[in-house]
Amino acid sequence: LSGAAVTDSIFSLLSGNDPRMKVEMLAVLSARRVASAVPAIVREAANPSTGVRVEAAKALRALATPDDLPTLVGLLVKAKDEQERREWETTVIIIAKKENDPARKVDPILSAYSTTSDRQARTSLLTVLGKVPAPGSLDALRKASKEDGNADVRLTAIRGLSAWPTPDPADDLWEAAQHSAVGTHRAVAL
């Protein structure tokens, strides 16, 4: 159904307390491509319900723009569980790939990576950098694969280097395959 009154009704239902209704209304706003809904959807990304937060991440894939990247990266860093984290990773990747400027594409991600010490957040941010090819992404992956103190973070960086679309990280991977103290790191690098 078209019309401003219908959209207003959807927003009204979204503002209620029922998480199931919120999930449905987020999906409807996304399907209707209601760009003005982005602020409301971002607010729902802090909802206590995991289902609502996950649906907010999915809805923003269709509605957010590259200007929203800093907000989306912030939501990724604050993700409360693995399912939600994966959804935010996908959302950030999709929106970052819409940006044409390589620096603007990864600057919010690199900034968050440099300021967070949370292992899961750092791993997620490196996962995103591995799928958003830009010079800054490659530099961050290289550095993390060699210098990060956490083995899981280094493994994520090595995976990002392994999936890089050009042969640029070949020397880094060869070095990890030969010299890493962790067998999994050597195997993935090889």
N, C-alpha and C positions, 0 to 999 in steps of 0.2 A: 504494500500500500504506500502511496506517495502522499506527500503533504507535510507541512510543518507541524500540524497538530499531532500527527502520528509520531513524529520524532520527539515532540514534547512528551507524549505519553511514554515513550521508551525511556527517556531521561527520568521521568517520574518513577517508573518501575525500578530503574537502576538505583535510585536513591533509597529504596526500601531496605529492610533488614534481612530478607530471605536470600541466603547465598545461592540457592538453586536458581532463583529468579535473576539474580545479578549475573550469573554465568550465562544464562540465556540472552539477557539484554546486551551483554558485551558482545556476544556472537552476532546478534542482530545489528548492532551499531557498526560492527566490522563489515558485515555483508552489505549493509546499506551505504558503506563508504562515507560515514558522517565524520568528516575531518574535524569539525568543531567539538567532537567528543573526546579528543586526545586529553585535555586536562582532566576530565571526569574519569577517564580510563586510568590515567596515571594515579589518581587518588585511590582507585580501586586496587591498584597494585600493592597497596599497604593493608589491604583487608586481612582480617585474621584467618579467613578461609583459604586454604591452599588452592582449592578449585577456582576460586575467584581470581587469585593472583595469577594462576597459570592461564586462565582465559584472558586476563588483561594483557599478558605477554603476547598471546596469539593475536588478539585484536589489534595491538599496536603494530604488528607486522604489516598490516594493510593500511594503517592510517598515519603512522608517524612519518616524519621526514628527517633528513640528516641533521636539521637544526635541533632535533630532539635527542641526538646521540648522547650528550652528557647526562641527561636524565635517565635514559635507558641503561647506560653503563652503570650509573648509580644504583639502579634497581637490580642489575645483575650482581653487583657487589653485595647487596643486602639480601640476596636470595636465601631462603630459610632451609631449603632441602634440595636434594639432588634433582628431583623432577623439575622443580621450579627453576633451578639453575640452568638446566639444559634448555628449557623453553626461552629463558632470557638470553642465553648464548645465541640461539637461533635468531631471535628477534634482532639482537645487536648486529649480527652478521648480515642479515637481510637489509637493514637500514644503512649500515656502513657501506655496503656495496652500491647503494643508490647515490652516494656522494662521488663526485668526479675528481675533486681535489685530493690527491693522495695524503697530504698532511692532515687535512680536516677529517679524512676518513678514519684515521687512527689516533689522532691527538687525544681525544677523550679517553680512549682505551689505555694508551700509554701513560697518561696522567694518573688514572686510577691504579694502574699496575705499580707505578712508582710510589704511591702513597699508602697502599694497603699491605699489611703483613699477614693477613688471613690466607692460609694455604689454599683453601678451596676457592676463594675469590681469585687468587693469583693464577691458579690452574685454569679456571674458567676464562680469565682474561687472555692467557696465553693460547688457549684453544681458539678463541675468537681471532687473535692476531695471526694464527696459523692459517686462517681461512679468509683473511682480508689482506691480500698481497699489497704491500706498500713498503717502501724502503725502511720506514721506522719499525714496521712489524718484523722484518727480517733481522734488524739489529737487536731488537728486544729478545727474539727467540735465540739468537746466537749467544747473547750474553747470559740468558737464563740457563741455557743448556750446559754452560761451563761453570757458572759462578753461584747459582742459587744453592742455598744450604739444604734445601729439601729435595729428596730423591724423586718424589712424585711430581714436583714442579719441573725439575730437570727432564723427567721422562716426557711430560707434556710438551716441553720446548723441543725435544728431539723429535717427537711425533709431528709437530708443526713444521720443523725443518724437512722431515721426510716427505711431507705432502706438498712442499713448496712447488709452485708451478714452473720454476726455472731451475737450472742446475747450480745456481749461485751457492747454495749451502753444502755442496758436495764435500768440500774440504772439512767443514765443521762436522759433518756426519762421519767422514772417514776417521777424523781424530777421535770422536766419541766411540766408534766401533773398535778402535785399536786400544784406547787408553782408559775408558771408563771403568771404574771399579765395580759397577753394578751390571750384572749379566743381562738383565732386561734392556738396559740402555744400549749395550753393545749390539744386542740382537735387533732392536728397532732401528738403530742407526745403520746397521749393515743392510 
